[in-house]
Amino acid sequence: MALPSVDGKPLVKMPRRLYGYVWKVSSAQQVRLCLLTLLVFPLSLTPIELQRRIVNDAISNGATELLFILGGIYLVALLAHGAIKYVLNVYQNRVSEGVIRRLRNRFIDTPVEGEEAGTRQAIITAEVELLGGFVGESVSFPLLQGGMVISVITYMLIVDPLVAIVALAFFIPSLIIVPILQQRINRLSKRRTTKVRDLSDKVGEDGADADAAHDLIDGIYHLRVRIFLLKHFMKFANNLLGHLGPLSILMIGGWLVIQGQSELGTIVAFISGYERLMGPARDILGFYRRMSAMRIQYRLIRDAGTED
């Protein structure tokens, strides 16, 4: 097939690092995913410039023919972007499922008895799905979103540096807040995963200690509550900063238009561009959170294997 999945026998020994594992099991697939990605993000930037051209060149000048030409180009760009993005997403999922299958086979082929059986069951049924899902997007996803962010920022700085700098000033704080809070979430998540495994082991034991199991359940509950508090605060901060950016474009850009120092089409394109910037930016921050969590998850899964 043109887009083959991950296949073959499970690894005898899993590499020490997460991305070492990604490359070991899916290097060929990652290269194909990156090539598809390079086709996507230029098409993501095209509509922003077309919006500016439609307002400034077609609508402002009453050029009906140009309006329909630019609208046709816009439609073609949207269709091409959607089609390539569809193939990219399907292939990412195909790679992920192949990795999940290999991981499950690895643990099925080395069954254990007793206390470790609960941990092995938790890995096979749930934990490998998280890790496998990450492998599919581990390279192409940050490449796509990062390329879009860089493209939009560059475009805005070229077209109108003053408005761009003011708008981007509300984007930078999120790059500082999220990594700090994420480190705390990672530590809590690792403790939660360990307690969930301990609970699985306790439940699987004959004559399980009910009091110990209740203590583990309470511990998991409190850890999840603390994680949710941090996650929702990050979401609140990102949403606030995401709305302040367009407001600054309207205020500063509107003032420049009134003063005759900018064009209405530029403001329209910048608002659209900022929205396209914040989407990938949030996705990158989300990816960073997933990557941090998956590094912990990978170590736990690797250490649970028998061939370390």
Backbone as CSV, one residue per row, in Angstrom:
resi,resn,N_x,N_y,N_z,CA_x,CA_y,CA_z,C_x,C_y,C_z
1,MET,0.837,-1.208,0.000,0.000,0.000,0.000,0.870,1.255,0.000
2,ALA,0.297,2.366,-0.466,1.041,3.622,-0.499,1.307,4.156,0.905
3,LEU,0.393,3.846,1.840,0.547,4.323,3.212,0.535,3.118,4.162
4,PRO,1.619,2.364,4.209,1.647,1.153,5.035,1.664,1.470,6.519
5,SER,1.094,0.564,7.305,1.045,0.728,8.747,2.297,0.151,9.394
6,VAL,2.361,0.244,10.715,3.451,-0.365,11.481,3.145,-1.840,11.631
7,ASP,4.087,-2.678,11.272,3.869,-4.120,11.319,5.131,-4.786,11.845
8,GLY,5.101,-6.097,11.912,6.276,-6.846,12.347,6.161,-7.315,13.780
9,LYS,7.176,-8.026,14.223,7.183,-8.572,15.570,7.503,-7.485,16.600
10,PRO,7.017,-7.636,17.829,7.342,-6.675,18.887,8.837,-6.627,19.151
11,LEU,9.305,-5.478,19.611,10.723,-5.322,19.918,11.111,-6.208,21.100
12,VAL,12.284,-6.812,21.004,12.796,-7.598,22.124,13.146,-6.690,23.289
13,LYS,13.710,-5.517,22.974,14.068,-4.559,24.018,13.633,-3.164,23.578
14,MET,12.905,-2.483,24.427,12.425,-1.143,24.108,13.513,-0.121,24.420
15,PRO,13.751,0.852,23.522,14.774,1.875,23.766,14.503,2.656,25.050
16,ARG,15.532,3.320,25.544,15.406,4.053,26.802,14.484,5.262,26.664
17,ARG,14.550,5.939,25.545,13.812,7.195,25.384,12.603,7.018,24.472
18,LEU,11.588,7.865,24.708,10.339,7.783,23.960,10.566,7.942,22.463
19,TYR,11.307,8.979,22.057,11.484,9.202,20.620,12.434,8.192,19.990
20,GLY,13.261,7.561,20.801,14.033,6.442,20.291,13.113,5.298,19.898
21,TYR,12.079,5.088,20.696,11.093,4.056,20.372,10.289,4.444,19.132
22,VAL,9.880,5.732,19.064,9.110,6.209,17.901,9.873,5.927,16.613
23,TRP,11.157,6.268,16.596,11.951,6.090,15.383,12.214,4.617,15.095
24,LYS,12.381,3.836,16.149,12.683,2.414,15.970,11.528,1.675,15.304
25,VAL,10.294,1.997,15.702,9.155,1.223,15.219,8.456,1.860,14.019
26,SER,8.705,3.155,13.742,7.904,3.801,12.693,8.674,4.836,11.892
27,SER,9.972,4.656,11.693,10.772,5.672,10.995,10.271,5.915,9.571
28,ALA,9.985,4.840,8.834,9.520,5.007,7.454,8.183,5.737,7.411
29,GLN,7.286,5.373,8.331,5.984,6.030,8.376,6.108,7.502,8.762
30,GLN,7.033,7.821,9.663,7.210,9.220,10.083,7.707,10.084,8.926
31,VAL,8.561,9.532,8.092,9.047,10.284,6.925,7.880,10.597,5.987
32,ARG,7.028,9.600,5.723,5.871,9.838,4.853,4.913,10.859,5.451
33,LEU,4.710,10.787,6.758,3.837,11.747,7.422,4.388,13.172,7.322
34,CYS,5.701,13.305,7.440,6.319,14.634,7.325,6.174,15.201,5.911
35,LEU,6.299,14.345,4.910,6.130,14.804,3.527,4.706,15.293,3.293
36,LEU,3.718,14.570,3.831,2.338,15.026,3.727,2.143,16.351,4.456
37,THR,2.793,16.486,5.593,2.663,17.711,6.390,3.186,18.916,5.631
38,LEU,4.285,18.754,4.937,4.859,19.867,4.187,3.914,20.371,3.096
39,LEU,2.985,19.524,2.669,1.998,19.948,1.685,0.834,20.707,2.325
40,VAL,0.649,20.519,3.632,-0.533,21.073,4.293,-0.358,22.527,4.716
41,PHE,0.734,22.837,5.452,0.736,24.149,6.096,0.872,25.336,5.146
42,PRO,1.466,25.216,3.946,1.378,26.373,3.033,-0.064,26.671,2.615
43,LEU,-0.869,25.621,2.430,-2.270,25.815,2.071,-3.072,26.423,3.216
44,SER,-2.592,26.263,4.433,-3.276,26.863,5.581,-3.091,28.374,5.618
45,LEU,-2.007,28.862,5.056,-1.722,30.295,5.063,-2.390,31.021,3.899
46,THR,-2.646,30.318,2.814,-3.196,30.938,1.602,-4.488,31.719,1.838
47,PRO,-5.478,31.175,2.585,-6.727,31.919,2.770,-6.555,33.278,3.445
48,ILE,-5.553,33.444,4.292,-5.357,34.732,4.982,-5.033,35.826,3.972
49,GLU,-4.103,35.549,3.075,-3.744,36.533,2.058,-4.894,36.758,1.087
50,LEU,-5.632,35.699,0.764,-6.762,35.855,-0.145,-7.849,36.738,0.464
51,GLN,-8.066,36.623,1.771,-9.044,37.496,2.432,-8.626,38.960,2.299
52,ARG,-7.360,39.220,2.492,-6.877,40.600,2.369,-7.036,41.114,0.948
53,ARG,-6.721,40.270,-0.025,-6.837,40.668,-1.421,-8.294,40.894,-1.825
54,ILE,-9.180,40.046,-1.331,-10.597,40.178,-1.670,-11.155,41.512,-1.172
55,VAL,-10.799,41.883,0.063,-11.316,43.137,0.631,-10.654,44.345,-0.016
56,ASN,-9.325,44.340,-0.088,-8.601,45.524,-0.565,-8.658,45.695,-2.082
57,ASP,-8.494,44.606,-2.832,-8.378,44.716,-4.293,-9.701,44.533,-5.024
58,ALA,-10.541,43.611,-4.545,-11.783,43.313,-5.261,-12.958,44.146,-4.753
59,ILE,-13.298,44.009,-3.479,-14.472,44.694,-2.936,-14.286,46.213,-2.938
60,SER,-13.130,46.689,-2.448,-12.905,48.138,-2.372,-12.924,48.799,-3.744
61,ASN,-12.496,48.088,-4.783,-12.441,48.653,-6.132,-13.639,48.255,-6.991
62,GLY,-14.566,47.510,-6.416,-15.737,47.091,-7.169,-15.412,46.182,-8.329
63,ALA,-14.348,45.388,-8.211,-13.902,44.503,-9.297,-14.590,43.145,-9.167
64,THR,-15.726,43.013,-9.823,-16.524,41.798,-9.707,-15.791,40.569,-10.249
65,GLU,-15.170,40.727,-11.401,-14.463,39.591,-11.998,-13.329,39.111,-11.094
66,LEU,-12.558,40.045,-10.560,-11.475,39.683,-9.653,-12.021,39.019,-8.395
67,LEU,-13.178,39.507,-7.929,-13.793,38.922,-6.734,-14.068,37.440,-6.940
68,PHE,-14.650,37.087,-8.090,-14.975,35.683,-8.340,-13.729,34.845,-8.607
69,ILE,-12.717,35.444,-9.211,-11.464,34.716,-9.437,-10.807,34.370,-8.101
70,LEU,-10.706,35.377,-7.224,-10.101,35.143,-5.911,-10.944,34.171,-5.088
71,GLY,-12.277,34.288,-5.207,-13.146,33.341,-4.500,-12.952,31.922,-4.998
72,GLY,-12.743,31.760,-6.312,-12.490,30.428,-6.857,-11.174,29.849,-6.364
73,ILE,-10.142,30.693,-6.324,-8.845,30.237,-5.809,-8.973,29.844,-4.337
74,TYR,-9.727,30.639,-3.588,-9.969,30.364,-2.167,-10.604,28.973,-2.002
75,LEU,-11.639,28.691,-2.821,-12.325,27.402,-2.733,-11.390,26.249,-3.071
76,VAL,-10.575,26.398,-4.109,-9.629,25.346,-4.485,-8.629,25.091,-3.357
77,ALA,-8.148,26.176,-2.735,-7.201,26.034,-1.626,-7.837,25.301,-0.451
78,LEU,-9.103,25.611,-0.158,-9.792,24.931,0.938,-9.965,23.447,0.654
79,LEU,-10.344,23.110,-0.575,-10.539,21.704,-0.932,-9.230,20.930,-0.891
80,ALA,-8.162,21.536,-1.409,-6.854,20.870,-1.402,-6.359,20.671,0.027
81,HIS,-6.531,21.709,0.850,-6.115,21.619,2.255,-6.882,20.526,2.976
82,GLY,-8.209,20.490,2.787,-9.025,19.488,3.456,-8.693,18.077,3.027
83,ALA,-8.442,17.876,1.732,-8.143,16.541,1.222,-6.814,16.012,1.773
84,ILE,-5.786,16.851,1.732,-4.473,16.412,2.229,-4.522,16.194,3.739
85,LYS,-5.230,17.093,4.447,-5.339,16.940,5.897,-6.082,15.650,6.251
86,TYR,-7.072,15.293,5.454,-7.807,14.045,5.677,-6.878,12.838,5.560
87,VAL,-6.086,12.807,4.501,-5.148,11.695,4.314,-4.132,11.656,5.449
88,LEU,-3.649,12.821,5.855,-2.668,12.893,6.943,-3.251,12.343,8.239
89,ASN,-4.470,12.743,8.582,-5.089,12.286,9.827,-5.344,10.785,9.808
90,VAL,-5.823,10.282,8.662,-6.080,8.844,8.552,-4.782,8.052,8.712
91,TYR,-3.721,8.549,8.102,-2.442,7.831,8.185,-1.862,7.876,9.598
92,GLN,-2.025,9.019,10.284,-1.581,9.088,11.673,-2.282,8.031,12.520
93,ASN,-3.589,7.906,12.340,-4.343,6.911,13.107,-3.944,5.487,12.731
94,ARG,-3.643,5.273,11.470,-3.220,3.938,11.019,-1.891,3.555,11.671
95,VAL,-0.966,4.503,11.736,0.313,4.249,12.396,0.102,3.972,13.881
96,SER,-0.758,4.765,14.512,-1.030,4.587,15.936,-1.574,3.196,16.230
97,GLU,-2.528,2.754,15.435,-3.124,1.442,15.672,-2.113,0.324,15.471
98,GLY,-1.203,0.505,14.527,-0.158,-0.499,14.337,0.756,-0.603,15.542
99,VAL,1.095,0.531,16.126,1.946,0.534,17.322,1.213,-0.090,18.501
100,ILE,-0.072,0.249,18.656,-0.869,-0.340,19.745,-0.898,-1.861,19.624
101,ARG,-1.079,-2.361,18.412,-1.108,-3.808,18.188,0.217,-4.449,18.599
102,ARG,1.334,-3.816,18.228,2.648,-4.382,18.574,2.872,-4.374,20.079
103,LEU,2.482,-3.295,20.740,2.668,-3.225,22.188,1.827,-4.278,22.909
104,ARG,0.591,-4.433,22.470,-0.259,-5.431,23.114,0.294,-6.835,22.908
105,ASN,0.771,-7.112,21.695,1.355,-8.428,21.442,2.577,-8.669,22.318
106,ARG,3.331,-7.611,22.573,4.538,-7.752,23.399,4.190,-8.255,24.793
107,PHE,3.112,-7.713,25.372,2.759,-8.102,26.734,1.911,-9.368,26.766
108,ILE,1.163,-9.629,25.727,0.402,-10.876,25.664,1.340,-12.071,25.567
109,ASP,2.444,-11.910,24.861,3.386,-13.008,24.655,4.207,-13.320,25.897
110,THR,4.160,-12.456,26.913,4.918,-12.698,28.142,3.981,-12.572,29.337
111,PRO,3.020,-13.487,29.492,2.056,-13.408,30.594,2.722,-13.624,31.943
112,VAL,2.087,-13.056,32.976,2.600,-13.212,34.335,1.458,-13.626,35.239
113,GLU,1.806,-14.111,36.410,0.816,-14.531,37.406,0.958,-13.666,38.650
114,GLY,-0.087,-13.666,39.471,0.001,-13.029,40.771,-0.192,-11.535,40.726
115,GLU,0.561,-10.838,41.572,0.346,-9.425,41.829,0.568,-8.568,40.589
116,GLU,1.513,-8.948,39.709,1.806,-8.134,38.536,0.754,-8.286,37.431
117,ALA,-0.146,-9.235,37.568,-1.151,-9.459,36.532,-2.055,-8.245,36.359
118,GLY,-2.393,-7.565,37.459,-3.238,-6.378,37.371,-2.578,-5.263,36.599
119,THR,-1.295,-5.055,36.866,-0.541,-4.036,36.127,-0.479,-4.388,34.642
120,ARG,-0.198,-5.640,34.325,-0.115,-6.065,32.935,-1.452,-5.877,32.218
121,GLN,-2.536,-6.163,32.921,-3.857,-5.984,32.325,-4.138,-4.508,32.040
122,ALA,-3.765,-3.628,32.980,-3.984,-2.190,32.784,-3.196,-1.676,31.585
123,ILE,-1.975,-2.196,31.410,-1.138,-1.769,30.273,-1.769,-2.221,28.960
124,ILE,-2.178,-3.480,28.891,-2.700,-4.039,27.643,-4.011,-3.381,27.231
125,THR,-4.886,-3.129,28.192,-6.222,-2.645,27.856,-6.300,-1.139,27.649
126,ALA,-5.487,-0.359,28.367,-5.663,1.098,28.318,-4.383,1.874,28.027
127,GLU,-3.312,1.575,28.729,-2.134,2.439,28.669,-1.463,2.434,27.302
128,VAL,-1.440,1.295,26.626,-0.792,1.238,25.314,-1.554,2.061,24.272
129,GLU,-2.862,2.257,24.464,-3.621,3.075,23.524,-3.169,4.526,23.580
130,LEU,-2.866,5.010,24.772,-2.374,6.380,24.901,-1.011,6.528,24.240
131,LEU,-0.125,5.574,24.502,1.215,5.646,23.922,1.168,5.472,22.411
132,GLY,0.409,4.500,21.929,0.307,4.276,20.497,-0.303,5.467,19.771
133,GLY,-1.315,6.093,20.379,-1.911,7.282,19.782,-0.931,8.417,19.648
134,PHE,-0.021,8.527,20.611,0.984,9.585,20.549,1.997,9.323,19.441
135,VAL,2.391,8.074,19.253,3.405,7.749,18.241,2.963,8.213,16.859
136,GLY,1.672,8.043,16.540,1.186,8.418,15.223,1.360,9.898,14.908
137,GLU,1.271,10.750,15.925,1.356,12.194,15.707,2.660,12.795,16.225
138,SER,3.569,11.985,16.702,4.723,12.464,17.451,5.653,13.389,16.671
139,VAL,5.707,13.245,15.351,6.609,14.064,14.531,5.828,15.005,13.613
140,SER,4.871,14.456,12.882,4.150,15.259,11.892,3.274,16.326,12.534
141,PHE,2.694,16.029,13.685,1.789,17.001,14.319,2.515,18.274,14.750
142,PRO,3.621,18.194,15.521,4.314,19.440,15.870,4.921,20.134,14.659
143,LEU,5.317,19.366,13.639,5.839,19.983,12.419,4.754,20.806,11.735
144,LEU,3.549,20.254,11.639,2.449,20.959,11.005,2.059,22.215,11.779
145,GLN,1.812,22.054,13.061,1.359,23.198,13.861,2.454,24.253,14.003
146,GLY,3.692,23.807,14.192,4.797,24.757,14.279,5.004,25.516,12.982
147,GLY,4.872,24.810,11.852,4.999,25.479,10.556,3.921,26.516,10.343
148,MET,2.702,26.217,10.784,1.612,27.171,10.654,1.842,28.407,11.520
149,VAL,2.297,28.204,12.752,2.558,29.335,13.650,3.638,30.244,13.077
150,ILE,4.742,29.651,12.623,5.842,30.445,12.068,5.400,31.175,10.811
151,SER,4.615,30.500,9.974,4.153,31.119,8.728,3.258,32.319,9.005
152,VAL,2.312,32.162,9.931,1.379,33.249,10.232,2.106,34.427,10.872
153,ILE,3.003,34.152,11.813,3.751,35.230,12.464,4.589,35.996,11.438
154,THR,5.269,35.271,10.576,6.087,35.912,9.536,5.233,36.774,8.613
155,TYR,4.096,36.239,8.206,3.181,36.979,7.330,2.723,38.277,7.998
156,MET,2.317,38.203,9.260,1.818,39.380,9.965,2.917,40.432,10.138
157,LEU,4.112,39.998,10.441,5.218,40.939,10.621,5.594,41.634,9.316
158,ILE,5.474,40.934,8.212,5.795,41.521,6.909,4.734,42.547,6.503
159,VAL,3.454,42.201,6.710,2.366,43.064,6.245,2.228,44.312,7.104
160,ASP,2.224,44.157,8.436,2.072,45.322,9.328,2.766,45.016,10.649
161,PRO,4.037,45.373,10.793,4.810,44.997,11.981,4.225,45.524,13.287
162,LEU,3.712,46.759,13.312,3.227,47.345,14.559,2.041,46.565,15.116
163,VAL,1.033,46.339,14.298,-0.139,45.586,14.742,0.253,44.161,15.114
164,ALA,1.157,43.581,14.361,1.589,42.212,14.638,2.273,42.104,15.991
165,ILE,3.147,43.037,16.293,3.877,42.995,17.573,2.929,43.153,18.746
166,VAL,1.970,44.076,18.642,0.998,44.272,19.723,0.168,43.012,19.932
167,ALA,-0.289,42.400,18.841,-1.110,41.196,18.944,-0.325,40.020,19.521
168,LEU,0.910,39.871,19.080,1.720,38.735,19.528,2.157,38.876,20.984
169,ALA,2.082,40.087,21.526,2.454,40.296,22.924,1.541,39.518,23.863
170,PHE,0.321,39.231,23.422,-0.599,38.451,24.247,-0.431,36.955,24.032
171,PHE,0.368,36.590,23.058,0.604,35.183,22.762,1.776,34.625,23.572
172,ILE,2.764,35.462,23.836,3.991,35.014,24.499,3.759,34.499,25.921
173,PRO,2.918,35.166,26.757,2.749,34.668,28.128,2.299,33.220,28.224
174,SER,1.487,32.773,27.271,1.039,31.378,27.320,2.199,30.410,27.148
175,LEU,3.240,30.845,26.439,4.417,29.994,26.267,5.220,29.862,27.557
176,ILE,4.971,30.785,28.496,5.668,30.750,29.780,4.837,30.019,30.829
177,ILE,3.528,30.292,30.836,2.653,29.735,31.865,2.527,28.221,31.740
178,VAL,2.282,27.761,30.534,1.957,26.346,30.334,3.097,25.405,30.741
179,PRO,4.349,25.623,30.291,5.396,24.684,30.703,5.591,24.592,32.218
180,ILE,5.439,25.735,32.913,5.605,25.725,34.366,4.546,24.856,35.032
181,LEU,3.276,25.088,34.646,2.192,24.312,35.236,2.236,22.847,34.796
182,GLN,2.703,22.614,33.569,2.715,21.251,33.063,3.681,20.366,33.836
183,GLN,4.780,20.916,34.269,5.716,20.127,35.064,5.057,19.616,36.330
184,ARG,4.237,20.483,36.936,3.511,20.073,38.143,2.488,18.992,37.814
185,ILE,1.778,19.151,36.702,0.790,18.156,36.288,1.460,16.819,35.997
186,ASN,2.634,16.855,35.395,3.351,15.616,35.085,3.664,14.819,36.346
187,ARG,4.126,15.520,37.368,4.446,14.828,38.625,3.196,14.205,39.245
188,LEU,2.094,14.946,39.201,0.842,14.418,39.749,0.342,13.235,38.918
189,SER,0.489,13.324,37.588,0.025,12.252,36.709,0.813,10.967,36.932
190,LYS,2.105,11.103,37.144,2.924,9.918,37.402,2.482,9.233,38.691
191,ARG,2.229,10.024,39.723,1.757,9.454,40.984,0.392,8.785,40.804
192,ARG,-0.481,9.404,39.998,-1.809,8.832,39.777,-1.710,7.495,39.044
193,THR,-0.873,7.432,37.995,-0.723,6.189,37.239,-0.203,5.065,38.136
194,THR,0.757,5.386,38.996,1.308,4.382,39.913,0.235,3.875,40.864
195,LYS,-0.587,4.779,41.392,-1.649,4.369,42.309,-2.717,3.538,41.609
196,VAL,-3.037,3.889,40.341,-4.013,3.096,39.589,-3.498,1.676,39.386
197,ARG,-2.229,1.545,39.080,-1.641,0.206,38.924,-1.673,-0.554,40.243
198,ASP,-1.331,0.144,41.330,-1.378,-0.507,42.649,-2.790,-0.977,42.974
199,LEU,-3.780,-0.170,42.606,-5.174,-0.558,42.848,-5.538,-1.789,42.030
200,SER,-5.091,-1.839,40.768,-5.358,-3.016,39.939,-4.745,-4.264,40.554
201,ASP,-3.529,-4.127,41.080,-2.874,-5.269,41.713,-3.626,-5.710,42.968
202,LYS,-4.094,-4.737,43.761,-4.818,-5.054,44.991,-6.121,-5.789,44.688
203,VAL,-6.851,-5.297,43.699,-8.125,-5.915,43.342,-7.916,-7.336,42.820
204,GLY,-6.788,-7.558,42.139,-6.519,-8.877,41.572,-6.015,-9.893,42.584
205,GLU,-5.645,-9.476,43.783,-5.131,-10.385,44.794,-6.264,-11.173,45.445
206,ASP,-5.954,-12.379,45.875,-6.889,-13.165,46.686,-6.883,-12.605,48.107
207,GLY,-8.062,-12.378,48.656,-8.146,-11.820,49.999,-7.579,-10.425,50.064
208,ALA,-7.950,-9.583,49.106,-7.402,-8.235,49.007,-7.743,-7.416,50.245
209,ASP,-6.822,-6.559,50.644,-6.994,-5.659,51.784,-7.911,-4.510,51.363
210,ALA,-9.161,-4.532,51.871,-10.145,-3.520,51.479,-9.730,-2.126,51.928
211,ASP,-9.162,-2.013,53.122,-8.753,-0.699,53.632,-7.665,-0.080,52.750
212,ALA,-6.714,-0.907,52.342,-5.647,-0.402,51.473,-6.215,0.037,50.123
213,ALA,-7.174,-0.730,49.612,-7.788,-0.363,48.338,-8.548,0.956,48.449
214,HIS,-9.270,1.143,49.564,-9.996,2.401,49.778,-9.035,3.584,49.868
215,ASP,-7.897,3.378,50.518,-6.897,4.446,50.623,-6.363,4.833,49.237
216,LEU,-6.136,3.819,48.397,-5.661,4.089,47.045,-6.718,4.844,46.234
217,ILE,-7.984,4.457,46.377,-9.065,5.145,45.672,-9.146,6.606,46.094
218,ASP,-9.029,6.852,47.394,-9.051,8.244,47.875,-7.853,9.026,47.347
219,GLY,-6.700,8.381,47.322,-5.500,9.056,46.812,-5.633,9.411,45.350
220,ILE,-6.184,8.480,44.549,-6.404,8.743,43.119,-7.373,9.899,42.942
221,TYR,-8.431,9.925,43.741,-9.423,11.003,43.658,-8.784,12.372,43.897
222,HIS,-8.020,12.493,44.955,-7.413,13.787,45.292,-6.386,14.216,44.242
223,LEU,-5.651,13.258,43.712,-4.690,13.598,42.661,-5.398,14.096,41.405
224,ARG,-6.488,13.448,41.021,-7.226,13.871,39.829,-7.824,15.256,40.012
225,VAL,-8.317,15.548,41.204,-8.872,16.879,41.469,-7.795,17.951,41.315
226,ARG,-6.620,17.696,41.846,-5.527,18.666,41.731,-5.103,18.845,40.271
227,ILE,-5.090,17.742,39.515,-4.740,17.825,38.094,-5.770,18.663,37.340
228,PHE,-7.053,18.434,37.618,-8.109,19.188,36.927,-8.028,20.678,37.243
229,LEU,-7.715,21.023,38.491,-7.600,22.437,38.853,-6.517,23.128,38.019
230,LEU,-5.385,22.464,37.870,-4.294,23.050,37.093,-4.645,23.104,35.600
231,LYS,-5.251,22.052,35.088,-5.603,22.022,33.663,-6.606,23.115,33.315
232,HIS,-7.620,23.284,34.152,-8.646,24.284,33.849,-8.116,25.708,34.012
233,PHE,-7.165,25.898,34.920,-6.551,27.228,35.028,-5.761,27.552,33.770
234,MET,-5.036,26.572,33.244,-4.311,26.789,31.994,-5.273,27.117,30.861
235,LYS,-6.397,26.414,30.820,-7.390,26.678,29.776,-7.952,28.087,29.899
236,PHE,-8.233,28.517,31.139,-8.738,29.870,31.381,-7.737,30.921,30.905
237,ALA,-6.466,30.745,31.259,-5.441,31.721,30.875,-5.279,31.780,29.359
238,ASN,-5.266,30.626,28.713,-5.111,30.599,27.254,-6.297,31.237,26.542
239,ASN,-7.501,30.972,27.040,-8.689,31.573,26.418,-8.680,33.092,26.563
240,LEU,-8.298,33.579,27.739,-8.248,35.024,27.965,-7.249,35.682,27.018
241,LEU,-6.057,35.121,26.961,-5.036,35.692,26.077,-5.448,35.573,24.611
242,GLY,-6.167,34.506,24.272,-6.618,34.328,22.903,-7.624,35.374,22.467
243,HIS,-8.415,35.915,23.408,-9.379,36.960,23.073,-8.762,38.356,23.121
244,LEU,-7.742,38.534,23.930,-7.094,39.842,23.999,-6.342,40.165,22.708
245,GLY,-5.857,39.144,22.011,-5.143,39.366,20.756,-6.008,40.023,19.692
246,PRO,-7.174,39.428,19.343,-8.054,40.074,18.363,-8.526,41.456,18.803
247,LEU,-8.758,41.644,20.106,-9.167,42.966,20.592,-8.085,43.998,20.310
248,SER,-6.826,43.630,20.530,-5.738,44.574,20.261,-5.632,44.880,18.770
249,ILE,-5.912,43.884,17.924,-5.880,44.110,16.474,-6.971,45.099,16.074
250,LEU,-8.163,44.922,16.632,-9.258,45.828,16.315,-8.961,47.253,16.779
251,MET,-8.410,47.397,17.980,-8.178,48.732,18.533,-7.008,49.432,17.839
252,ILE,-5.848,48.784,17.810,-4.664,49.410,17.203,-4.824,49.480,15.689
253,GLY,-5.261,48.369,15.090,-5.452,48.350,13.639,-6.535,49.316,13.195
254,GLY,-7.655,49.375,13.962,-8.717,50.307,13.627,-8.247,51.751,13.679
255,TRP,-7.442,52.063,14.684,-6.903,53.424,14.801,-6.001,53.748,13.609
256,LEU,-5.193,52.783,13.176,-4.317,52.993,12.023,-5.124,53.178,10.739
257,VAL,-6.224,52.435,10.599,-7.080,52.599,9.425,-7.695,53.993,9.413
258,ILE,-8.178,54.437,10.573,-8.761,55.777,10.670,-7.737,56.846,10.318
259,GLN,-6.496,56.612,10.715,-5.423,57.569,10.426,-4.887,57.437,9.006
260,GLY,-5.403,56.477,8.260,-4.953,56.279,6.893,-3.612,55.590,6.781
261,GLN,-3.183,54.905,7.830,-1.876,54.250,7.840,-1.967,52.738,7.636
262,SER,-3.182,52.228,7.481,-3.363,50.803,7.217,-4.628,50.628,6.390
263,GLU,-4.936,49.376,6.019,-6.084,49.092,5.182,-7.038,48.159,5.919
264,LEU,-8.321,48.282,5.592,-9.332,47.458,6.243,-9.087,45.972,5.984
265,GLY,-8.673,45.631,4.770,-8.402,44.232,4.449,-7.302,43.639,5.316
266,THR,-6.340,44.479,5.681,-5.254,44.011,6.549,-5.790,43.623,7.914
267,ILE,-6.710,44.441,8.454,-7.275,44.146,9.773,-8.094,42.860,9.717
268,VAL,-8.892,42.700,8.659,-9.681,41.481,8.496,-8.766,40.259,8.417
269,ALA,-7.713,40.369,7.626,-6.774,39.250,7.480,-6.044,38.960,8.781
270,PHE,-5.705,40.013,9.538,-4.981,39.812,10.794,-5.851,39.117,11.839
271,ILE,-7.130,39.487,11.911,-8.014,38.810,12.859,-8.127,37.326,12.502
272,SER,-8.319,37.045,11.218,-8.364,35.659,10.758,-7.030,34.964,11.021
273,GLY,-5.928,35.672,10.759,-4.607,35.094,10.972,-4.339,34.801,12.433
274,TYR,-4.805,35.704,13.317,-4.582,35.479,14.747,-5.346,34.246,15.223
275,GLU,-6.574,34.074,14.714,-7.331,32.878,15.059,-6.624,31.622,14.558
276,ARG,-6.073,31.710,13.345,-5.317,30.569,12.818,-4.019,30.358,13.581
277,LEU,-3.503,31.414,14.174,-2.294,31.307,14.987,-2.587,30.659,16.325
278,MET,-3.677,31.081,16.970,-3.982,30.579,18.300,-4.370,29.107,18.277
279,GLY,-5.065,28.681,17.212,-5.428,27.265,17.116,-4.201,26.357,17.137
280,PRO,-3.266,26.529,16.196,-2.047,25.720,16.233,-1.213,25.928,17.501
281,ALA,-1.219,27.175,18.031,-0.456,27.423,19.261,-1.018,26.599,20.409
282,ARG,-2.356,26.576,20.536,-2.972,25.752,21.573,-2.676,24.274,21.332
283,ASP,-2.673,23.883,20.056,-2.382,22.484,19.733,-0.940,22.123,20.101
284,ILE,-0.016,23.060,19.883,1.378,22.803,20.243,1.535,22.664,21.748
285,LEU,0.869,23.549,22.497,0.925,23.458,23.955,0.279,22.166,24.436
286,GLY,-0.832,21.788,23.784,-1.462,20.521,24.128,-0.553,19.349,23.808
287,PHE,0.143,19.445,22.675,1.079,18.386,22.304,2.219,18.298,23.316
288,TYR,2.692,19.449,23.767,3.756,19.454,24.775,3.288,18.748,26.044
289,ARG,2.032,18.995,26.436,1.503,18.331,27.622,1.429,16.826,27.409
290,ARG,0.936,16.430,26.221,0.846,14.991,25.933,2.224,14.350,25.870
291,MET,3.169,15.040,25.255,4.515,14.492,25.140,5.134,14.299,26.520
292,SER,4.962,15.282,27.403,5.502,15.169,28.760,4.869,13.993,29.487
293,ALA,3.554,13.848,29.337,2.871,12.735,29.979,3.286,11.396,29.373
294,MET,3.469,11.360,28.044,3.823,10.108,27.384,5.246,9.667,27.706
295,ARG,6.125,10.617,27.972,7.473,10.227,28.396,7.418,9.450,29.703
296,ILE,6.573,9.916,30.610,6.389,9.201,31.870,5.722,7.859,31.620
297,GLN,4.665,7.875,30.800,3.931,6.646,30.498,4.832,5.621,29.823
298,TYR,5.675,6.101,28.905,6.562,5.183,28.193,7.537,4.505,29.154
299,ARG,8.105,5.280,30.067,9.036,4.690,31.027,8.347,3.628,31.887
300,LEU,7.115,3.924,32.290,6.381,2.964,33.114,6.084,1.681,32.330
301,ILE,5.688,1.833,31.082,5.401,0.653,30.250,6.671,-0.128,29.952
302,ARG,7.741,0.614,29.611,9.013,-0.053,29.314,9.523,-0.838,30.528
303,ASP,9.438,-0.214,31.700,9.936,-0.861,32.907,9.068,-2.053,33.331
304,ALA,7.803,-2.064,32.870,6.933,-3.188,33.191,7.194,-4.402,32.322
305,GLY,7.968,-4.212,31.213,8.271,-5.322,30.316,9.282,-6.268,30.936
306,THR,9.442,-7.401,30.323,10.364,-8.407,30.850,11.731,-8.351,30.206
307,GLU,11.835,-7.634,29.056,13.125,-7.592,28.347,13.681,-6.186,28.446
308,ASP,14.073,-5.706,29.624,14.603,-4.356,29.795,16.114,-4.346,29.682
